[in-house]
């Protein structure tokens, strides 16, 4: 079982959350090319190590939040916090 720490509700089972994806900048809809949209929607880095992610706590506070998660051991810290 993996625990995920919601900044509003505390540590909970990951089944209460929905993974939104890797946190990255969205292209400007007015100026983005089809290639830029494809890269934004379908290309993901998937590194081994720390990555910024967005999650949605649907079974709790119903809020979106960002965390940094180590994809190797699932260690977590709030987004923007470095150790």
Buried (B, 14 or more C-beta within 10 A) or exposed (E): EEEBBBEEBEEBEEEBBEEEEEBEEEBEEEEBEEEEEEBEEEEEEEEEEBBEBBBBBEEBBEEEBBBBBEEEEEEBBEBEEEE
